[in-house]
């Protein structure tokens, strides 16, 4: 489900659970892997990627609505929002190597990284909530506003358009679009150059940059009128 490998001082976290949705098993496994990286001593950085045609397809809606209890849905959503916040202020440099589709909360997770790369030849970045007629949590909106240009935030949210790697790079959703063969090596190259930055102070600096995002991610979901 989550494979954690190490290339020198760079940890490579590979999500390997089909569509890599944030299921009841997936989210705790992801947190355990982040715990391991965070606890590792010395210089380090983190690269995340997926397998096959998926980086992450986001929320597991079946799990979220299991039993029909609002309290369960809220608890589930908060567990995912917590991961997004954790990645945003992780005390080491993070690089997302987006190997395939990044939808919804998976797209949010990619944006939370310090640097983002995406395949130029496969996969889409998409926030499909407008077509699902589902509002985004305020924390997700604030995360997007903090990490990509305002005009792009508006476009991705009101159109729900799928964007390939080249267009995502042109809109500053990702930093670079590269081929499949280049993706992981380039992500590791970026991460390896910044392993010396790993320190609790780095997390403190990130928290000082994004206090409004972290606060918004903790807010309860808005109830339908």
TORGUKE-277451 format. One record per atom (N, C-alpha, C, O): x negated, z negated, y negated. Coordinates in steps of 0.02 Angstrom, whole numbers, padded with zeros to 5 digits, always signed. Each point is the difference from the previous one (the first is absolute). Example, Ala and Ser with C-alpha at 12.3 -4.5 7.8 and 13.67 -1.06 7.14 Angstrom:
2
-00660-00390+00284
+00045+00000-00059
-00045+00000-00060
-00052-00033+00001
+00070+00069-00054
-00042-00003-00059
+00039-00037-00055
-00025-00008-00055
# end
This chain:
225
-00041+00000+00060
+00041+00000-00060
-00043+00000-00063
+00011+00040-00045
-00060-00085+00042
-00049-00002-00054
-00069-00003+00032
-00015-00048+00036
-00027+00097-00050
-00069+00000+00025
-00047-00013-00058
+00005+00033-00052
-00049-00080+00061
-00048-00017-00052
-00070+00012+00026
-00021-00031+00049
-00015+00075-00082
-00068+00018+00019
-00045-00013-00060
+00023-00011-00056
-00089+00014+00068
-00046-00011-00055
-00054+00053+00001
-00033+00011+00051
+00023+00021-00107
-00052+00050-00010
-00050-00028-00050
+00009+00008-00061
-00060-00042+00086
-00046-00034-00045
+00036-00057-00036
+00026-00045+00033
-00023+00048-00098
+00033-00052-00039
+00073+00017-00017
+00033-00036-00036
-00010+00092+00063
+00068+00023-00015
+00046-00011+00061
-00014+00025+00054
+00068-00062-00065
+00051-00007+00051
+00048+00059-00004
+00021+00019-00054
-00005+00009+00112
+00049+00054+00003
+00061-00026+00038
-00004-00013+00060
+00059+00007-00095
+00063-00024+00029
+00044+00061+00013
+00021+00034-00046
-00009-00022+00110
+00040+00058+00019
+00068-00022+00026
+00005-00037+00049
+00046+00060-00083
+00069-00015+00021
+00019+00049+00054
-00003+00061-00010
+00023-00086+00068
+00011+00043+00059
+00064-00022+00036
-00003-00024+00056
+00060+00033-00090
+00064-00021+00028
+00053+00052-00015
+00052-00016-00030
-00065+00077+00050
+00048+00053-00013
+00005+00017-00073
-00048+00024-00030
+00106-00038+00000
+00010+00013-00071
-00029-00056-00044
+00004+00004-00061
-00031-00055+00093
-00031-00055-00037
+00048-00031-00050
-00018-00015-00057
+00079+00005+00079
+00049-00036-00042
-00014-00074+00003
-00029-00026+00048
+00051-00009-00100
-00011-00072-00004
+00051-00037+00043
+00049-00027-00024
-00062+00027+00088
+00045-00032+00048
-00016-00074+00006
-00047-00026-00030
+00088-00008+00070
-00010-00072+00010
-00066-00016+00033
-00027-00054-00010
-00001+00101+00048
-00065-00010+00032
-00057+00028-00043
-00055-00028-00002
+00069+00083-00032
-00052+00035-00037
-00026-00041-00058
-00061-00005-00010
+00106-00023-00030
-00021-00036-00060
-00044-00060+00015
-00052-00008-00032
+00069-00035+00081
-00045-00054+00017
-00068+00024+00026
-00051-00030-00015
+00051+00084+00054
-00063+00027+00025
-00044+00026-00058
-00060-00009+00001
+00092+00039-00050
-00037+00023-00058
-00030-00059-00038
-00057+00003-00022
+00096-00055+00013
-00025-00060-00034
-00058-00032+00038
-00047-00024-00031
+00051+00023+00097
-00055-00029+00039
-00064+00040-00010
-00054-00029-00006
+00060+00095+00003
-00059+00041-00011
-00029-00012-00070
-00061-00003-00008
+00105-00004-00041
-00024-00015-00068
-00032-00069-00003
-00049-00010-00036
+00076-00038+00074
-00031-00066+00005
-00072+00006+00025
-00046-00032-00026
+00037+00073+00078
-00066+00007+00030
-00050+00030-00050
-00057-00023-00005
+00079+00074-00031
-00044+00031-00049
-00016-00050-00056
-00058-00007-00020
+00108-00027-00004
-00010-00047-00055
-00047-00057+00020
-00038-00024-00042
+00042+00003+00104
-00042-00056+00023
-00071+00020+00016
-00044-00043+00004
+00031+00107+00004
-00067+00023+00018
-00050-00014-00057
+00015+00014-00058
-00072-00043+00075
-00049-00015-00053
-00039+00061-00022
-00001+00051+00035
-00030-00056-00093
-00046+00053-00022
+00035+00059-00034
+00061+00001-00007
-00101+00048-00012
+00027+00060-00032
+00049+00035+00048
-00010+00003+00060
+00063+00024-00089
+00050+00034+00041
+00047+00040-00045
+00004-00011-00061
+00032+00057+00092
+00053+00037-00032
+00049+00020+00055
-00016-00006+00059
+00074+00030-00080
+00053+00015+00048
+00027+00070-00010
+00017+00019-00056
-00014+00020+00110
+00034+00065+00000
+00060-00006+00047
-00006-00025+00056
+00064+00049-00079
+00058+00002+00044
+00020+00073+00012
-00006+00042-00045
+00029-00028+00105
+00023+00067+00017
+00051-00006+00055
+00011-00054+00027
+00020+00110-00010
+00049+00001+00055
-00024+00044+00056
-00059+00015+00006
+00106+00007+00036
-00016+00045+00055
+00050+00057+00002
+00057-00008-00022
-00079+00064+00048
+00046+00057+00006
+00024+00024-00067
-00039+00008-00046
+00105+00002+00041
+00027+00027-00062
+00028-00053-00047
+00033+00017-00050
-00045-00081+00065
+00027-00053-00042
-00055-00047-00026
-00043-00023+00038
+00046+00010-00102
-00035-00058-00029
+00048-00060+00008
-00016-00047+00037
+00072+00050-00070
+00054-00049+00012
+00065+00027-00028
+00002+00025-00056
+00051-00030+00096
+00066+00021-00022
+00040-00056-00030
+00060+00006-00010
-00093-00063-00004
+00031-00051-00040
+00043-00050+00038
-00017-00022+00055
+00073+00003-00086
+00042-00053+00027
+00031+00020+00066
+00016+00058+00012
-00007-00108+00031
+00037+00007+00062
+00071-00022-00016
+00017-00059+00005
+00026+00107-00024
+00067-00017-00023
+00042-00032+00054
+00042-00042-00014
-00053+00063+00076
+00037-00031+00056
-00016-00074+00005
+00044-00042+00010
-00109+00026-00016
-00020-00070+00002
+00026-00037-00061
+00023-00057+00005
-00026+00089-00063
+00021-00032-00062
+00074-00020+00003
+00019-00054-00024
+00022+00096+00055
+00072-00012+00001
+00023-00034+00064
+00060-00007+00012
-00106-00013+00030
+00018-00030+00065
+00044-00061-00010
-00016-00046-00037
+00072+00047+00071
+00047-00057-00004
+00045+00001-00061
+00048-00037-00003
-00063+00081-00045
+00043+00005-00059
-00004-00059-00048
+00042-00006-00045
-00090-00038+00055
-00005-00060-00043
-00041+00015-00062
-00058+00020+00007
+00085-00031-00067
-00039+00011-00061
-00064-00041-00002
-00051+00024-00025
+00053-00084+00052
-00059-00043-00001
-00056+00031+00041
-00059-00004-00019
+00076+00035+00076
-00051+00032+00041
-00029+00060-00036
-00061+00010+00000
+00103+00030-00031
-00024+00059-00037
-00046-00021-00056
-00052+00032-00011
+00069-00085-00024
-00042-00024-00055
-00067-00026+00026
-00052+00015-00029
+00054-00052+00084
-00062-00026+00029
-00045+00057+00023
-00061-00001-00011
+00091+00050+00044
-00038+00058+00022
-00032+00036-00059
-00060+00014+00002
+00099+00000-00053
-00027+00036-00058
-00056-00040-00033
-00051+00030-00019
+00058-00094+00013
-00052-00041-00031
-00065+00001+00041
-00054-00003-00029
+00060+00009+00095
-00060+00004+00041
-00040+00064-00015
-00061+00000+00001
+00097+00054-00014
-00033+00064-00017
-00028-00003-00070
-00057+00021-00012
+00095-00047-00035
-00024-00006-00069
-00062-00043-00004
-00045+00013-00040
+00042-00064+00082
-00059-00044+00002
-00062+00039+00020
-00054-00012-00027
+00061+00057+00076
-00057+00041+00021
-00022+00046-00057
-00060+00008-00011
+00107+00021-00024
-00018+00044-00056
-00040-00039-00053
-00051+00024-00025
+00074-00084+00009
-00036-00041-00047
-00068-00021+00025
-00048-00004-00038
+00043-00009+00102
-00064-00020+00029
-00051+00056-00005
-00058-00012-00018
+00079+00072+00034
-00045+00058-00005
-00021+00011-00072
-00058+00015-00014
+00106-00022-00032
-00014+00012-00071
-00056-00044-00026
-00041+00022-00041
+00038-00085+00063
-00050-00047-00027
-00050-00021+00053
-00029-00054-00004
+00018+00096+00054
-00046-00017+00055
-00070-00013-00028
-00022+00038-00044
-00013-00089+00068
-00065-00018-00029
-00059+00042+00025
-00056-00024+00005
+00069+00086+00010
-00051+00050+00016
+00029+00067-00021
+00061+00008-00007
-00104+00041-00002
+00023+00066-00018
+00040+00030+00057
-00019-00004+00058
+00076+00036-00075
+00043+00031+00050
+00007+00074-00014
+00006+00021-00057
-00006+00019+00111
+00008+00072-00006
+00052+00022+00051
-00007-00013+00060
+00059+00047-00083
+00050+00028+00045
-00019+00071+00018
-00010+00042-00044
+00003-00028+00108
-00012+00067+00025
+00065+00025+00029
+00015-00010+00059
+00025+00043-00101
+00068+00019+00019
-00002+00063+00042
-00008+00056-00025
+00014-00066+00090
-00010+00054+00049
+00062+00041+00013
-00004+00054+00030
+00062-00077-00053
+00062+00035+00013
+00055-00026-00045
-00014-00019-00057
+00075+00018+00081
+00057-00018-00042
-00007-00073-00024
-00015-00045+00039
+00027+00036-00104
+00004-00066-00031
+00066-00003-00038
+00005+00028-00055
+00044-00061+00084
+00067-00002-00028
+00019-00071-00017
-00021-00047+00034
+00061+00038-00085
+00028-00064-00017
-00052-00055-00007
-00048+00007-00038
+00056-00061+00076
-00047-00055-00003
-00070+00020+00023
-00049-00031-00020
+00044+00083+00062
-00065+00026+00019
-00035+00033-00059
-00060-00006-00008
+00099+00042-00033
-00027+00029-00062
-00021-00055-00048
-00051+00006-00035
+00091-00060+00032
-00017-00057-00042
-00065-00032+00022
-00042-00018-00041
+00033+00010+00107
-00060-00031+00025
-00062+00040-00020
-00051-00028-00019
+00056+00095+00025
-00057+00041-00019
-00018-00011-00074
-00059-00006-00017
+00109+00004-00026
-00010-00009-00071
-00033-00067-00016
-00036-00007-00049
+00048-00044+00090
-00027-00066-00012
-00076-00004+00010
-00031-00048-00023
+00001+00098+00055
-00072+00000+00012
-00038+00016-00065
+00027+00029-00047
-00090-00049+00046
-00042+00015-00058
-00011+00075-00008
-00001+00026-00055
-00008+00009+00111
-00011+00072+00000
+00043+00031+00054
+00012-00030+00052
+00011+00092-00065
+00043+00034+00048
-00024+00071+00011
-00013+00037-00048
+00006-00018+00111
-00015+00069+00020
+00057+00024+00043
+00033-00040+00034
-00021+00105-00034
+00054+00028+00040
-00021+00067+00028
-00037+00038-00032
+00060-00023+00091
-00013+00066+00029
+00031+00055-00043
+00056-00006-00023
-00094+00058+00014
+00025+00057-00039
+00041+00048+00043
+00035+00043-00027
-00039-00050+00093
+00029+00050+00045
+00058-00026+00042
+00027+00037+00041
-00008-00100-00050
+00055-00026+00040
+00025-00065-00030
-00038-00040-00026
+00104+00030+00032
+00029-00063-00022
+00029+00003-00070
-00021+00040-00041
+00071-00084+00029
+00033-00004-00064
+00001-00071-00026
+00005-00048+00039
-00011+00042-00105
+00011-00064-00034
+00070+00004-00030
+00016+00048-00035
+00026-00099+00048
+00069+00005-00022
+00031-00069-00008
-00009-00045+00042
+00046+00036-00096
+00045-00057-00009
+00071+00027+00004
+00026+00026-00050
+00006-00030+00108
+00064+00035+00012
+00062-00040-00019
+00056+00020+00018
-00063-00076-00052
+00057-00045-00010
+00058+00032-00038
+00057-00016+00014
-00072+00061-00061
+00055+00032-00037
+00045+00039+00047
+00061+00001-00009
-00090+00031+00059
+00041+00039+00047
+00034-00045+00052
+00049+00021+00031
-00075-00080-00022
+00032-00049+00044
+00052-00042-00036
+00037-00038+00031
-00035+00046-00098
+00044-00040-00043
-00014-00075+00007
+00045-00041+00005
-00110+00026-00004
-00023-00070+00006
-00046-00015-00058
-00049+00035-00011
+00064-00087-00029
-00045-00018-00055
-00064-00032+00026
-00001-00033+00051
-00054+00045-00088
-00062-00033+00018
-00001-00072-00024
+00029-00016-00052
-00062-00025+00089
-00012-00069-00023
-00042+00004-00064
-00043+00042-00007
+00057-00087-00040
-00034+00000-00064
-00076-00006+00008
-00037+00028-00040
+00015-00063+00092
-00072-00007+00011
-00033+00065+00020
-00056+00014-00019
+00093+00027+00057
-00026+00066+00019
-00006+00045-00061
-00049+00037-00007
+00098-00041-00038
-00003+00041-00061
-00059-00022-00043
-00037+00041-00026
+00028-00107+00019
-00056-00025-00040
-00067+00019+00030
-00048+00014-00036
+00044-00014+00102
-00062+00020+00034
-00016+00073-00017
-00057+00016-00018
+00106+00028+00023
-00011+00070-00017
-00020+00007-00073
-00047+00037-00015
+00081-00071-00030
-00015+00005-00071
-00071-00023-00016
-00031+00024-00047
+00007-00072+00086
-00067-00027-00013
-00056+00044+00027
-00057-00005-00023
+00073+00049+00072
-00054+00034+00035
-00001+00076-00009
-00050+00032+00016
+00105-00002-00040
+00000+00072-00011
+00031+00014-00068
+00037-00042-00026
-00050+00101-00004
+00025+00014-00068
+00076-00004-00006
+00037+00016+00047
-00014-00038-00106
+00071-00013-00010
+00042+00063+00012
+00053-00005+00031
-00076+00062-00054
+00039+00061+00010
+00008+00016+00074
+00053+00022+00023
-00107-00035+00015
+00003+00012+00072
+00048-00049+00034
+00037+00019+00045
-00039-00082-00067
+00047-00049+00028
+00072+00024-00009
+00040-00002+00047
-00025+00025-00107
+00067+00024-00014
+00019+00057+00048
+00054+00000+00029
-00099+00048-00023
+00015+00059+00041
+00008-00017+00074
+00046+00024+00033
-00091-00066-00007
+00005-00014+00072
+00063-00040+00016
+00028+00008+00055
-00006-00049-00102
+00059-00042+00014
+00066+00038-00011
+00047-00009+00038
-00043+00050-00090
+00064+00032-00014
+00010+00065+00039
+00057+00024+00006
-00111+00006+00020
+00008+00062+00037
-00004-00010+00075
+00030+00038+00038
-00067-00089-00015
-00010-00009+00072
-00039+00057+00032
+00003+00010+00060
-00039+00028-00101
-00035+00059+00024
-00058-00018+00047
-00035-00049-00011
+00027+00089+00063
-00058-00009+00045
-00059+00037-00030
+00005+00058-00020
-00061-00092+00017
-00060+00029-00029
-00056+00000+00051
-00016-00052+00029
-00015+00111-00018
-00058+00004+00043
-00062-00027-00036
+00004-00020-00058
-00060+00019+00094
-00060-00031-00027
-00024+00030-00065
-00017-00037-00046
+00016+00103+00040
-00025+00033-00061
+00043-00019-00060
-00026-00016-00053
+00092+00018+00062
+00044-00018-00056
-00004-00074-00015
+00002-00020-00059
-00008-00022+00110
-00007-00072-00011
-00063-00015-00040
+00000-00045-00042
-00054+00081+00055
-00061-00009-00038
+00008+00024-00072
-00023-00032-00047
+00057+00088+00038
+00011+00028-00066
+00043-00047-00043
-00008-00002-00061
+00053-00036+00094
+00043-00047-00036
-00029-00071-00003
+00034-00046-00021
-00097+00038+00044
-00035-00064-00001
+00034-00053+00043
-00008-00060-00012
+00045+00082+00063
+00026-00046+00050
-00057-00021+00046
-00005-00058+00020
-00037+00106-00003
-00062-00014+00037
-00059+00025-00041
+00008+00039-00046
-00067-00063+00063
-00060+00018-00037
-00029+00067+00022
-00026+00038-00041
+00031-00024+00105
-00028+00062+00027
+00043+00026+00057
+00031-00039+00037
-00029+00105-00029
+00030+00031+00058
-00056+00037+00037
-00035+00042-00029
+00027-00058+00093
-00054+00028+00040
+00026+00023+00067
+00057-00014+00018
-00098+00049+00019
+00021+00023+00066
+00001-00057+00050
-00026-00054-00014
+00058+00066+00071
+00002-00051+00052
-00070-00023+00020
-00012-00060+00009
-00034+00107-00003
-00068-00016+00021
-00036-00043-00052
-00044-00040+00017
+00062+00049-00079
-00034-00036-00054
+00031-00068-00015
-00032-00043-00029
+00094+00033+00050
+00040-00057-00024
-00033-00067+00015
-00016-00037-00047
+00006+00020+00110
-00026-00066+00016
-00073-00007-00022
-00017-00052-00028
-00027+00101+00040
-00069-00007-00025
-00004-00010-00076
-00040-00041-00023
+00082+00076-00014
-00001-00008-00073
+00026-00069-00020
-00027-00031-00046
+00080+00007+00079
+00026-00066-00014
-00053-00054+00014
-00009-00046-00039
-00026+00053+00095
-00052-00048+00017
-00058+00005-00050
-00029-00052-00018
+00013+00112-00004
-00053+00008-00050
+00016-00037-00064
-00042-00035-00028
+00104+00042+00004
+00021-00035-00061
-00003-00075+00010
-00026-00037-00042
+00053+00014+00098
+00001-00071+00014
-00070-00030+00008
-00014-00054-00025
-00030+00091+00059
-00067-00025+00014
-00041-00011-00064
-00042-00044-00003
+00056+00085-00048
-00036-00006-00063
+00020-00062-00039
-00033-00018-00050
+00087-00016+00071
+00028-00055-00039
+00007-00064+00040
+00037-00045-00020
-00071+00040+00077
+00007-00060+00042
-00027-00062-00034
+00022-00056+00015
-00069+00064-00061
-00029-00058-00034
+00050-00034-00047
-00012-00056-00023
+00068+00088+00010
+00050-00029-00045
+00044-00051+00034
+00036-00037-00033
-00039+00033+00099
+00043-00046+00037
-00015-00072-00019
-00057-00023+00006
+00107-00013-00029
-00008-00069-00022
+00068-00026-00020
+00042+00038-00023
-00029-00103+00031
+00063-00027-00025
+00012+00015-00074
+00057+00006-00022
-00111+00001-00016
+00007+00016-00071
+00034+00068-00009
+00038+00010-00048
-00052+00037+00093
+00032+00066-00005
+00076-00008+00006
+00037+00032-00038
-00014-00073+00084
+00071-00013+00005
+00028-00032-00063
+00055+00016-00021
-00093-00063-00008
+00022-00032-00062
+00006+00051-00056
+00048-00002-00039
-00097+00047+00034
+00003+00052-00052
+00061+00044+00010
+00036+00016-00048
-00024+00004+00110
+00059+00043+00013
+00064-00037-00017
+00046+00030-00029
-00042-00094+00046
+00061-00038-00017
+00009-00005-00075
+00057-00001-00025
-00112-00002-00013
+00005-00003-00073
+00022+00067-00029
+00027+00002-00055
-00040+00053+00091
+00022+00066-00023
+00075+00010+00013
+00034+00031-00040
-00010-00058+00096
+00068+00016+00023
+00046-00061+00007
+00038-00002+00048
-00040-00046-00093
+00043-00059+00010
+00074+00018-00001
+00039-00030+00037
-00020+00078-00078
+00071+00020-00005
+00023+00034+00064
+00058-00008+00020
-00102+00044+00013
+00018+00033+00063
+00010-00053+00054
+00049+00001+00037
-00096-00048-00032
+00005-00052+00050
+00063-00042-00009
+00033-00018+00049
-00015+00004-00111
+00060-00039-00014
+00062+00040+00019
+00047-00027+00029
-00047+00091-00045
+00058+00043+00016
+00009+00007+00076
+00056+00002+00024
-00111+00001+00013
+00004+00007+00073
+00032-00061+00033
+00026+00005+00056
-00027-00062-00091
+00029-00061+00028
+00075-00007-00015
+00032-00045+00026
-00006+00089-00068
+00070-00006-00021
+00047+00018+00058
-00016+00044+00039
+00073-00078-00034
+00049+00020+00051
+00027+00070-00015
+00001+00022-00057
+00021+00011+00109
+00028+00067-00009
+00065-00005-00039
+00039-00047+00008
-00027+00096-00051
+00062+00002-00039
+00059+00013+00046
-00004+00042+00045
+00058-00077-00055
+00061+00009+00040
+00043+00056-00032
+00003+00005-00061
+00029+00036+00103
+00044+00051-00028
+00054-00032-00043
+00025-00054+00016
-00006+00088-00071
+00052-00026-00045
+00068+00004+00035
+00050-00020-00030
# end
